[in-house]
Amino acid sequence: MKHHHRMGTLTLVVAPLLGAGLGLLASPLLRIEQVTIVAPTPELAAEVGRQIHLPPDASALLYPLCHVCAQARTCYRVEDCSVRRQLPHGLLVRVTAREPIAALCDPEGYTLVSREGICLYRRESRPDLPLLRGLANSRLPLGSAVDRDHWRWALELLAGATKVGVRDGIETDFTELYQISVKTRAGWRGALGNVNSLTRKVTIMGELAEQLRREGQTPRVIDVSIPESPRWTTI
């Protein structure tokens, strides 16, 4: 009887406390009133802010943070996101931005593209990035992605250019996929042939250019369309 009496007493004590606790969690005292967004630029913070929509009664203690991250990531310029609660009324959202690694060229200007092949920004003036011509048939909408195969070819080419130190200022023309060509910042040109083995071709091209430089020669055109038998002309 004493045991039942204690259980009854415990229930009478705990039940109101639980009810009060749940009521507090759901009360306006913990309602989200402010979402602070930290981003590399004010423009990106504003874009993310437009993507985040919370229920009017969302609790700063209970609302799932993964929902906020998912909304922030719908902004195609966001690379990563983290969210922290700032009790009693706030959330802190931190985002990092996708960075452009190359630019698509078209008659209207330049479209800056991320490592994932996502079109991020427009520029009228030439950016200080590798330039890619003919990779898309038309100007792609911002937020869309370059064709997967085409972008893979671009990444392979850029990997080779990085390896041999000719990435900066390089211009590549993919208009004819059997006659891909590049122009380097130093002014000499490379003929790569088709889309096969682009990393290897560009690596051979760069190594040969460096060899010619050490020999006191300036290349004009280096043809690695057949990588086993490169050819070149000098100035």
Secondary structure, 3 states (H helix, E strand, C coil): CHHHHHHHHHHHHHHHHHHHHHHHHCCHHHECCEEEEECCCHHHHHHHHHHCCCCCCCECCCCCHHHHHHHHCCCCCEEEEEEEEECCCEEEEEEEECCEEEEEEECCEEEEEECCCEEEEEECCCCCCCEEECCCCCCCCCCCECCHHHHHHHHHHHHHHHHCCCCCCCEEECCCCCCEEEECCCCCEEEEECCCCHHHHHHHHHHHHHHHHHCCCCEEEEECCCCCCCEEEEC
